[in-house]
Amino acid sequence: MNQEPIHHHQGHHQPPPQQNPQQREDQAAMQLMAMAEHFRNNETPSYKAAAKCLIAASKTNASSYLKAHVHYQLGKLLYYYTRNASRAKTELETAHSMFQSMGSKCEEIRLICATMVAECALSLQDNQGAVNLLQLEAPVTRQYPKIHSKSLMLTTEALSAIDLNVAAEVANMGIIYYRDCKDNVMECYFRLVQCLCFARNSSTEKLGKSITELIDILNRVQEAPNINDMKACCYAIQLCYFLSVGLIIHSKRCLRELQIIVQNKGRTEEQISAATRSEHSSFSWLRKELLTGLTYGLTSLWSIQSGQFDKAERYFANSVGHLNELNAMMHKARWGIVQRGHERFLAHLHFAIHDGMAHMYLAKARPDKVWDMTSQMIRALRAAPKDLEMFEGQAHLIMGMYFQYMKDTQNAEAQLLAVEKTTKDEDLKVISKLSLCLMYLFQAREKEFYEYYDDVRPSKLQNVSFVTRAMSGLISALHSFVHGRLAEGKTTAVEAVQICSDKDIVRVQAIAMMLIARIYNNTNEVAVSAGLDWAGRAGDPHLHTWAELLQAELDEHRAKAENNYTLLEEAKQRRETARYNESQLAQHVSAAAEVALPKYATMLDYNEELGLSQWHGIY
């Protein structure tokens, strides 16, 4: 049976319409961009494949508008998902330039691109470059509130490394702008940043006024999605400031409030709907894990300053364990994007808590444990080598104090002299000079003592912490006592006690009280008793041993005067306790002397040690 041929309808097989070359290039670029997005959003993302797709798209002859978007997407991908911040910045700068050439129709995307370029610059610590670009776009960003907020925040951050006063002024511009917009939440954000600037600049009056205004407005935005984050940041800023200036008593409430917020943060976050959270999604505050790590660290540092060394060690262990876990988690895919500054933040916190513990172990008369801490401090500097200028002075200070404790005066002097050359922190400079003065005083090097002490007398100290001012007075009192000027020494020691008394600066107060007791030839029961009490609170075995000997001497005086054999037996017991303590302290010194010094221990320049020349902006 013959079958009829099948006739195809001509309309069903029309050839595809011819595309001009430009359309083909645009379609190829869009397909490559779609492929890149597919690789990025896979269950197991392949960022390398996504980057290759976008690089291929950038080499097409697509239209300028489309190619600008390709460069923008490539820059974003490289910035968020790779360590190549320099290449990301180049791609974003190309996109910004192309959008700029297209005029007002691309104004919003150009501004977004500009903020991304600034973020790349900040990750490379090119602060001035970020400021220059953002200032160039500033007249236009005011028309776009969300972009304007990010631009002002980035400008403030960049300026904070250049001039904190100017940074605070820019933050104030944000406060005024969003107050006029009646956006209380954004006003809170900028007030927080301004408070941080004042705290870092030790502007006590400005900080107090700014904190008061911030708390007032926080009480008016209780329903804000990030209210607990803002409160936590507010308490953390106050706590850090109080610890930096020696206001231990004032800091206790801030620490407790911060701990409560962190404990409740997880439950609160679960209650916030995605819609509510997106209202102010232009800002991302510390995740609970990071805030928890910060709280552990601050609790440890607070405990050190308040003399609660056992508590400090517990929280130190919690903090280190948590930070190590965070570092591991941040390299896993489920963590998501590691935001700019997070790794640097962890490195800074890692350095700070180990620095605090190193000082604590010296105060606790355990020099054998100091190198464990300083080795971790150097490790943190290697993770953030561009921040060497911020921390090198602290490393030299603790090493100088260690050598001073071990009576290695040559190395101690070299390290303490290096502090002034490697830091901009006035407190560190003053403390290093006071440490040198103390060493020169014990060595009877009067000329060198005055060479340094003339600059750090209490009357000449202005913008330094209460602890530093009290230490200066204490050195002056010791100098007067050594030279037989007892009345002068007593007056200066009393002034040091007065500085400490309402601040809870336990170790300085203990030394000052015992010095006063010594000036009274250990016959003043109030001074001896107070010295013993403060020495016990300080957690310093040397101070406690000294206080026990003073109390024993006082008891012996009283026993003879009153013919009291019970007091004489108590004095004998105290002297035996003191001798036992001294033998234990000597063992710790011997153990420390047997430890081989690390390579960095006597270095006066860490640039070579940290390999700064190999740094590529990886945070």
C-alpha positions as CSV (number, residue, x, y, z in Angstrom):
1,M,0.0,0.0,0.0
2,N,1.4,3.2,-1.1
3,Q,1.6,5.9,1.5
4,E,1.1,9.4,0.6
5,P,4.1,11.6,1.3
6,I,3.8,13.7,4.4
7,H,3.6,17.4,3.4
8,H,5.2,19.7,5.9
9,H,3.5,23.0,6.4
10,Q,5.8,25.7,5.4
11,G,4.8,27.8,8.4
12,H,6.1,25.2,10.9
13,H,9.7,25.4,9.6
14,Q,10.4,29.0,9.3
15,P,14.2,29.6,9.7
16,P,15.0,31.6,12.9
17,P,15.1,35.3,12.5
18,Q,18.6,36.5,11.7
19,Q,20.4,38.1,14.7
20,N,22.8,41.0,14.1
21,P,26.3,40.5,15.5
22,Q,25.6,42.8,18.5
23,Q,22.6,40.8,19.6
24,R,24.6,37.6,19.4
25,E,27.3,39.0,21.5
26,D,24.8,40.3,24.1
27,Q,23.0,37.0,24.2
28,A,26.4,35.2,24.7
29,A,27.2,37.5,27.6
30,M,23.9,37.0,29.2
31,Q,24.1,33.2,28.9
32,L,27.5,33.3,30.5
33,M,26.2,35.4,33.3
34,A,23.3,33.0,33.8
35,M,25.8,30.1,33.9
36,A,27.9,32.0,36.5
37,E,24.8,32.4,38.7
38,H,24.0,28.7,38.3
39,F,27.5,27.7,39.5
40,R,27.3,30.2,42.4
41,N,23.9,29.0,43.6
42,N,24.6,25.3,43.3
43,E,24.1,23.1,46.4
44,T,27.9,22.7,46.3
45,P,28.9,26.1,44.9
46,S,31.7,26.4,42.3
47,Y,33.0,29.9,42.6
48,K,35.9,29.2,40.4
49,A,33.6,28.1,37.5
50,A,31.4,31.1,38.1
51,A,34.4,33.4,37.9
52,K,35.5,31.8,34.7
53,C,32.1,32.3,33.1
54,L,32.1,36.0,34.1
55,I,35.7,36.4,32.8
56,A,34.6,34.9,29.5
57,A,31.6,37.2,29.4
58,S,33.9,40.2,30.0
59,K,35.8,39.3,26.8
60,T,32.7,39.4,24.5
61,N,31.8,42.4,22.4
62,A,28.6,42.9,24.3
63,S,27.0,46.4,24.6
64,S,28.7,48.8,27.1
65,Y,25.7,48.6,29.5
66,L,25.8,44.8,29.6
67,K,29.6,44.7,29.9
68,A,29.5,47.1,32.8
69,H,27.2,44.8,34.6
70,V,29.5,41.8,33.8
71,H,32.5,43.7,35.4
72,Y,30.3,44.6,38.3
73,Q,29.2,41.0,38.9
74,L,32.7,39.7,38.5
75,G,34.0,42.2,41.0
76,K,31.3,41.3,43.5
77,L,32.0,37.6,43.1
78,L,35.8,38.0,43.5
79,Y,35.3,40.3,46.5
80,Y,32.8,38.1,48.4
81,Y,33.9,34.6,47.5
82,T,37.7,34.8,46.9
83,R,40.7,36.4,48.6
84,N,41.6,38.4,45.5
85,A,40.5,41.8,46.8
86,S,42.9,43.6,44.5
87,R,41.4,42.1,41.3
88,A,37.9,42.6,42.6
89,K,38.6,46.3,43.1
90,T,40.0,46.6,39.5
91,E,36.8,45.0,38.1
92,L,34.5,47.2,40.1
93,E,36.5,50.3,39.2
94,T,36.1,49.4,35.5
95,A,32.3,48.9,36.0
96,H,32.1,52.3,37.9
97,S,33.9,54.1,35.1
98,M,31.6,52.6,32.5
99,F,28.4,53.4,34.4
100,Q,29.7,56.9,34.9
101,S,30.1,57.4,31.1
102,M,26.5,56.4,30.6
103,G,25.1,59.4,32.5
104,S,22.2,59.7,34.8
105,K,20.3,56.6,33.6
106,C,22.9,54.5,35.5
107,E,23.3,56.8,38.4
108,E,22.0,54.4,41.1
109,I,24.0,51.3,40.0
110,R,27.0,53.5,39.7
111,L,26.7,54.7,43.3
112,I,26.2,51.1,44.5
113,C,29.3,50.2,42.5
114,A,31.2,53.0,44.1
115,T,30.5,51.8,47.6
116,M,31.7,48.3,46.6
117,V,35.0,49.9,45.3
118,A,35.3,51.6,48.7
119,E,34.8,48.3,50.5
120,C,37.5,46.7,48.4
121,A,39.8,49.7,49.2
122,L,39.1,49.3,52.9
123,S,39.9,45.6,52.8
124,L,43.2,46.5,51.2
125,Q,43.5,49.2,53.9
126,D,43.7,52.0,51.3
127,N,41.7,54.3,53.5
128,Q,42.5,57.5,51.7
129,G,41.5,55.9,48.3
130,A,38.1,55.0,49.8
131,V,37.6,58.5,51.2
132,N,38.5,60.2,47.9
133,L,36.0,58.1,45.9
134,L,33.1,58.4,48.4
135,Q,33.7,62.2,48.8
136,L,33.5,62.5,45.0
137,E,30.1,60.8,44.9
138,A,28.8,62.4,48.1
139,P,26.7,65.2,46.4
140,V,24.7,62.5,44.5
141,T,24.2,59.8,47.2
142,R,22.0,62.1,49.3
143,Q,19.2,61.3,46.8
144,Y,19.3,57.6,47.7
145,P,18.9,57.2,51.5
146,K,20.1,53.5,51.7
147,I,23.1,54.1,49.5
148,H,23.8,57.3,51.4
149,S,23.8,55.5,54.7
150,K,26.4,53.0,53.5
151,S,28.5,55.6,51.9
152,L,28.6,57.7,55.1
153,M,29.4,54.5,57.2
154,L,32.3,53.6,54.9
155,T,33.6,57.1,54.9
156,T,33.5,57.2,58.7
157,E,35.3,53.8,58.9
158,A,38.0,55.0,56.4
159,L,38.5,58.3,58.3
160,S,38.7,56.6,61.7
161,A,42.2,55.3,60.7
162,I,43.2,58.8,59.5
163,D,41.6,61.3,61.9
164,L,39.0,60.2,64.6
165,N,37.7,63.8,65.0
166,V,36.8,64.1,61.4
167,A,35.3,60.6,61.4
168,A,33.1,61.7,64.3
169,E,32.0,64.7,62.3
170,V,31.0,62.5,59.3
171,A,29.0,60.3,61.7
172,N,27.3,63.4,63.0
173,M,26.3,64.2,59.4
174,G,24.6,60.8,59.3
175,I,22.8,61.6,62.6
176,I,21.5,64.9,61.2
177,Y,20.5,63.4,57.8
178,Y,18.5,60.5,59.3
179,R,17.0,62.6,62.1
180,D,15.6,64.9,59.3
181,C,14.3,61.8,57.5
182,K,12.7,60.7,60.8
183,D,14.5,57.3,60.6
184,N,15.3,56.6,64.2
185,V,16.9,53.3,63.6
186,M,19.5,54.7,61.1
187,E,20.1,57.6,63.5
188,C,20.9,55.0,66.2
189,Y,23.4,53.3,63.9
190,F,25.3,56.6,63.3
191,R,25.1,57.5,67.0
192,L,26.8,54.2,67.8
193,V,29.6,54.9,65.3
194,Q,30.0,58.4,66.8
195,C,30.3,57.0,70.3
196,L,32.9,54.5,69.1
197,C,34.9,57.4,67.7
198,F,34.7,59.3,70.9
199,A,35.7,56.3,73.0
200,R,38.7,55.5,70.8
201,N,39.7,59.2,71.1
202,S,39.3,59.2,74.9
203,S,36.9,62.2,74.5
204,T,35.2,61.6,77.9
205,E,32.7,64.5,77.9
206,K,31.7,64.0,74.3
207,L,31.3,60.2,74.9
208,G,29.1,60.7,78.0
209,K,26.8,63.1,76.2
210,S,26.6,61.0,73.0
211,I,25.9,57.8,75.1
212,T,23.1,59.6,76.9
213,E,21.5,60.7,73.6
214,L,21.9,57.2,72.2
215,I,20.2,55.5,75.2
216,D,17.3,58.0,74.9
217,I,16.7,57.2,71.3
218,L,17.2,53.4,71.8
219,N,14.3,53.6,74.3
220,R,12.2,54.9,71.4
221,V,13.0,52.1,68.9
222,Q,12.3,49.1,71.0
223,E,10.6,47.3,68.1
224,A,13.5,47.7,65.7
225,P,14.8,44.4,64.3
226,N,18.4,45.0,65.4
227,I,17.6,46.6,68.8
228,N,19.6,44.0,70.8
229,D,22.5,44.3,68.4
230,M,22.5,48.0,68.9
231,K,22.2,47.7,72.7
232,A,25.1,45.1,72.8
233,C,27.3,47.4,70.7
234,C,26.4,50.3,73.1
235,Y,27.4,48.3,76.2
236,A,30.5,46.9,74.5
237,I,31.7,50.5,73.5
238,Q,31.2,51.7,77.1
239,L,32.9,48.6,78.6
240,C,35.9,48.9,76.4
241,Y,36.3,52.6,77.2
242,F,35.9,52.0,81.0
243,L,38.5,49.2,80.9
244,S,40.9,51.4,78.8
245,V,40.8,54.2,81.4
246,G,40.7,52.1,84.5
247,L,37.1,52.7,85.6
248,I,36.6,49.1,86.7
249,I,33.6,49.7,89.0
250,H,31.7,51.6,86.3
251,S,32.2,48.8,83.8
252,K,30.6,46.0,85.9
253,R,27.0,46.9,84.9
254,C,27.9,47.2,81.2
255,L,29.5,43.8,81.3
256,R,26.4,42.3,82.9
257,E,24.0,43.9,80.5
258,L,26.1,42.7,77.5
259,Q,26.2,39.1,78.9
260,I,22.4,39.1,79.3
261,I,21.8,40.3,75.7
262,V,24.2,37.7,74.3
263,Q,22.4,34.9,76.3
264,N,19.0,36.1,74.8
265,K,20.2,36.9,71.3
266,G,19.5,33.5,69.7
267,R,15.9,33.3,71.0
268,T,15.2,37.0,70.0
269,E,16.6,36.5,66.5
270,E,14.3,33.5,65.9
271,Q,11.2,35.7,66.7
272,I,12.1,38.3,64.0
273,S,10.3,37.7,60.7
274,A,12.3,37.8,57.5
275,A,10.1,40.8,56.4
276,T,10.9,42.7,59.5
277,R,14.6,41.9,59.3
278,S,14.8,43.1,55.7
279,E,13.6,46.6,56.6
280,H,17.2,47.6,57.5
281,S,19.1,44.9,55.7
282,S,21.7,47.4,54.5
283,F,23.5,46.9,57.8
284,S,24.7,43.5,59.1
285,W,25.8,43.5,62.7
286,L,27.9,40.8,64.5
287,R,26.5,37.3,64.3
288,K,25.7,35.7,67.6
289,E,28.9,33.6,67.4
290,L,31.1,36.7,66.9
291,L,29.3,38.6,69.6
292,T,29.7,35.7,72.0
293,G,33.4,35.5,71.3
294,L,33.7,39.2,72.0
295,T,31.8,38.9,75.3
296,Y,34.0,36.0,76.5
297,G,37.1,38.1,75.7
298,L,35.8,41.2,77.4
299,T,34.8,39.2,80.5
300,S,38.3,37.7,80.7
301,L,39.9,41.2,80.4
302,W,37.5,42.7,83.0
303,S,38.3,39.8,85.4
304,I,42.1,40.5,84.9
305,Q,41.7,44.2,85.8
306,S,39.5,43.5,88.8
307,G,42.0,41.0,90.2
308,Q,39.8,37.9,89.7
309,F,42.5,35.8,88.0
310,D,40.8,32.4,88.4
311,K,37.7,33.7,86.7
312,A,39.9,35.4,84.0
313,E,41.5,32.0,83.2
314,R,38.1,30.3,82.9
315,Y,36.7,32.9,80.5
316,F,40.0,33.0,78.6
317,A,39.7,29.2,78.0
318,N,36.1,29.7,76.8
319,S,37.1,32.6,74.6
320,V,40.1,30.8,72.9
321,G,38.0,27.7,72.4
322,H,35.2,29.8,70.9
323,L,37.6,31.8,68.6
324,N,39.3,28.6,67.3
325,E,35.9,27.1,66.6
326,L,34.8,30.3,64.8
327,N,38.0,30.2,62.6
328,A,37.2,26.6,61.6
329,M,33.5,27.4,60.9
330,M,34.2,30.4,58.8
331,H,36.1,28.3,56.3
332,K,33.1,25.9,55.8
333,A,30.5,26.5,53.1
334,R,27.6,26.6,55.4
335,W,28.9,29.8,57.1
336,G,28.4,31.8,53.9
337,I,30.2,35.0,53.1
338,V,33.0,35.9,55.5
339,Q,32.3,39.6,55.7
340,R,35.0,42.2,55.5
341,G,36.7,42.8,58.8
342,H,35.5,39.6,60.5
343,E,38.8,37.8,60.3
344,R,40.6,40.9,61.2
345,F,38.3,41.4,64.2
346,L,39.0,37.9,65.4
347,A,42.8,38.5,65.0
348,H,42.5,41.7,67.1
349,L,40.5,40.0,69.8
350,H,42.9,37.0,69.8
351,F,45.8,39.5,70.3
352,A,44.0,41.4,73.1
353,I,43.0,38.5,75.3
354,H,46.5,36.9,75.0
355,D,48.1,40.3,75.8
356,G,45.9,40.6,78.9
357,M,46.7,37.1,80.0
358,A,50.5,37.7,79.5
359,H,50.3,40.7,81.9
360,M,48.1,38.6,84.3
361,Y,50.7,35.8,84.4
362,L,53.4,38.4,85.3
363,A,51.1,39.8,88.0
364,K,50.4,36.2,89.2
365,A,54.2,35.6,89.4
366,R,54.1,32.9,86.6
367,P,56.7,34.2,84.1
368,D,57.1,30.6,82.8
369,K,53.6,31.0,81.1
370,V,54.3,34.4,79.5
371,W,55.8,33.0,76.2
372,D,52.8,30.8,75.6
373,M,50.7,34.0,75.5
374,T,53.2,36.2,73.5
375,S,53.6,33.4,70.9
376,Q,49.8,33.6,70.3
377,M,50.1,37.4,70.1
378,I,52.7,37.1,67.3
379,R,50.5,34.6,65.6
380,A,47.6,37.1,65.6
381,L,49.9,39.8,64.1
382,R,50.8,37.4,61.3
383,A,47.1,37.1,60.5
384,A,46.7,40.9,60.3
385,P,50.2,42.1,59.5
386,K,49.1,45.5,58.2
387,D,47.9,46.2,61.8
388,L,51.4,45.9,63.1
389,E,51.5,49.6,63.9
390,M,48.5,49.2,66.2
391,F,49.9,46.3,68.3
392,E,53.7,46.2,68.0
393,G,54.1,48.5,70.9
394,Q,52.1,46.3,73.2
395,A,54.2,43.3,72.2
396,H,57.4,45.2,73.1
397,L,55.9,46.3,76.4
398,I,55.0,42.9,77.7
399,M,58.4,41.5,76.6
400,G,60.2,44.4,78.3
401,M,58.2,43.8,81.5
402,Y,59.1,40.1,81.3
403,F,62.8,40.8,81.1
404,Q,62.4,43.3,83.8
405,Y,60.8,40.7,86.0
406,M,63.6,38.2,85.2
407,K,66.2,40.9,86.0
408,D,67.6,40.9,82.5
409,T,67.9,44.7,82.5
410,Q,69.7,44.9,79.1
411,N,66.9,43.2,77.1
412,A,64.3,44.9,79.3
413,E,65.7,48.4,78.5
414,A,65.9,47.6,74.8
415,Q,62.3,46.4,74.6
416,L,60.9,49.2,76.7
417,L,62.7,51.8,74.6
418,A,61.3,50.2,71.5
419,V,57.7,50.9,72.6
420,E,57.8,54.7,72.0
421,K,59.1,54.1,68.4
422,T,56.4,51.5,67.6
423,T,53.2,52.9,69.0
424,K,51.0,56.0,68.8
425,D,49.1,55.1,72.0
426,E,50.0,57.7,74.7
427,D,49.2,55.4,77.6
428,L,51.6,52.7,76.3
429,K,54.3,55.3,75.9
430,V,53.8,56.6,79.4
431,I,53.7,53.1,80.9
432,S,56.9,52.1,79.1
433,K,58.7,55.2,80.4
434,L,57.4,54.5,84.0
435,S,58.7,51.0,83.7
436,L,62.1,52.3,82.7
437,C,62.0,54.8,85.6
438,L,61.2,51.9,88.0
439,M,64.1,49.9,86.7
440,Y,66.5,52.9,86.9
441,L,65.3,53.6,90.4
442,F,66.2,50.1,91.5
443,Q,69.6,50.4,89.8
444,A,70.3,53.9,91.4
445,R,70.7,55.4,87.9
446,E,69.4,58.8,88.9
447,K,70.3,60.6,85.6
448,E,68.4,58.2,83.4
449,F,65.5,58.2,85.9
450,Y,65.0,62.0,85.6
451,E,65.6,61.9,81.8
452,Y,62.4,59.9,81.4
453,Y,60.4,60.8,84.5
454,D,60.3,64.5,83.8
455,D,57.9,63.8,80.9
456,V,55.6,61.5,82.9
457,R,55.1,63.3,86.2
458,P,51.4,63.3,87.3
459,S,51.3,67.0,86.8
460,K,52.2,66.7,83.1
461,L,49.8,63.8,82.3
462,Q,46.6,64.9,80.6
463,N,44.9,62.5,78.2
464,V,45.9,59.2,79.9
465,S,44.0,56.6,81.9
466,F,43.4,56.8,85.7
467,V,45.6,53.7,86.0
468,T,48.5,55.4,84.2
469,R,48.2,58.6,86.3
470,A,48.1,56.5,89.5
471,M,51.1,54.6,88.5
472,S,53.0,57.8,87.8
473,G,52.2,59.0,91.3
474,L,53.3,55.7,92.8
475,I,56.7,55.9,91.0
476,S,57.1,59.4,92.4
477,A,56.2,58.2,95.9
478,L,58.7,55.3,95.7
479,H,61.4,57.7,94.5
480,S,60.8,60.1,97.4
481,F,60.8,57.1,99.9
482,V,64.1,55.7,98.5
483,H,65.7,59.2,99.0
484,G,64.4,59.6,102.5
485,R,61.8,62.3,101.7
486,L,59.1,60.5,103.7
487,A,56.6,63.3,104.0
488,E,56.6,63.9,100.3
489,G,56.4,60.2,99.6
490,K,53.4,59.8,101.9
491,T,51.6,62.7,100.3
492,T,52.1,61.4,96.8
493,A,51.2,57.8,97.8
494,V,47.9,59.1,99.4
495,E,47.1,61.0,96.1
496,A,47.6,57.7,94.2
497,V,45.3,55.9,96.6
498,Q,42.7,58.6,96.1
499,I,42.9,58.2,92.4
500,C,42.4,54.4,92.8
501,S,39.8,54.4,95.7
502,D,36.7,55.0,93.7
503,K,37.9,53.2,90.5
504,D,38.7,49.8,92.0
505,I,42.3,49.8,90.6
506,V,43.3,47.0,93.0
507,R,47.0,46.4,92.4
508,V,48.1,50.1,92.4
509,Q,46.1,50.7,95.5
510,A,47.6,47.7,97.3
511,I,51.2,48.9,96.5
512,A,50.4,52.5,97.5
513,M,48.8,51.4,100.8
514,M,51.7,49.2,101.7
515,L,54.1,52.0,100.8
516,I,52.2,54.3,103.2
517,A,52.5,51.6,105.9
518,R,56.2,51.3,105.3
519,I,56.6,55.1,105.6
520,Y,54.9,54.8,109.0
521,N,57.4,52.1,109.9
522,N,54.6,49.5,109.9
523,T,53.1,51.0,113.1
524,N,49.9,52.3,111.4
525,E,47.4,49.5,111.8
526,V,44.9,51.0,109.3
527,A,47.4,51.3,106.5
528,V,48.8,47.8,107.1
529,S,45.4,46.2,107.3
530,A,44.2,48.0,104.2
531,G,47.4,47.0,102.4
532,L,46.8,43.3,103.3
533,D,43.2,43.5,102.2
534,W,44.0,45.1,98.8
535,A,46.9,42.7,98.2
536,G,44.5,39.8,98.8
537,R,42.1,41.2,96.2
538,A,44.9,41.9,93.7
539,G,45.8,38.2,93.3
540,D,49.5,39.1,93.1
541,P,51.6,36.6,95.2
542,H,54.5,39.2,95.5
543,L,52.1,41.8,96.9
544,H,50.5,39.3,99.2
545,T,53.9,38.1,100.6
546,W,54.9,41.7,101.2
547,A,51.7,42.4,102.9
548,E,52.1,39.3,105.1
549,L,55.5,40.5,106.2
550,L,54.2,44.0,107.0
551,Q,51.4,42.5,109.1
552,A,53.9,40.2,110.8
553,E,56.1,43.1,111.7
554,L,53.1,45.1,113.0
555,D,52.0,42.1,115.1
556,E,55.5,41.8,116.5
557,H,55.5,45.4,117.6
558,R,52.1,45.0,119.2
559,A,53.1,41.7,120.9
560,K,56.1,43.4,122.5
561,A,54.1,46.4,123.6
562,E,51.1,44.4,124.9
563,N,53.1,41.3,126.0
564,N,50.7,39.3,123.8
565,Y,52.1,35.8,122.9
566,T,49.2,35.0,120.7
567,L,50.1,37.9,118.3
568,L,53.7,36.8,118.4
569,E,52.7,33.3,117.3
570,E,50.5,34.8,114.5
571,A,53.5,36.9,113.4
572,K,55.7,33.7,113.3
573,Q,53.1,31.9,111.2
574,R,52.9,34.8,108.8
575,R,56.6,34.8,108.3
576,E,56.6,31.1,107.6
577,T,53.9,31.6,105.1
578,A,55.9,34.4,103.5
579,R,59.0,32.2,103.3
580,Y,57.0,29.4,101.7
581,N,55.5,31.8,99.1
582,E,59.0,33.2,98.3
583,S,60.3,29.7,97.7
584,Q,57.4,29.0,95.3
585,L,58.0,32.3,93.5
586,A,61.7,31.4,93.1
587,Q,60.7,28.1,91.5
588,H,58.6,29.8,89.0
589,V,61.5,32.1,88.1
590,S,63.8,29.1,87.7
591,A,61.2,27.4,85.5
592,A,60.9,30.5,83.3
593,A,64.7,30.8,83.0
594,E,64.9,27.3,81.6
595,V,62.5,28.1,78.7
596,A,64.3,28.8,75.5
597,L,63.5,32.3,74.2
598,P,61.4,32.4,71.0
599,K,63.0,34.0,68.0
600,Y,60.9,37.2,68.3
601,A,61.7,37.7,72.0
602,T,64.5,40.2,71.5
603,M,63.5,41.5,68.1
604,L,63.1,45.3,67.9
605,D,61.5,45.3,64.4
606,Y,58.8,42.9,63.4
607,N,58.5,43.8,59.7
608,E,60.7,41.1,58.5
609,E,59.4,38.6,61.0
610,L,55.8,39.1,59.9
611,G,56.5,39.1,56.1
612,L,54.7,42.4,55.3
613,S,56.1,42.4,51.8
614,Q,54.1,39.3,51.0
615,W,50.7,40.7,52.2
616,H,48.0,40.9,49.6
617,G,45.0,42.3,51.5
618,I,43.7,39.0,52.7
619,Y,41.3,39.4,55.6
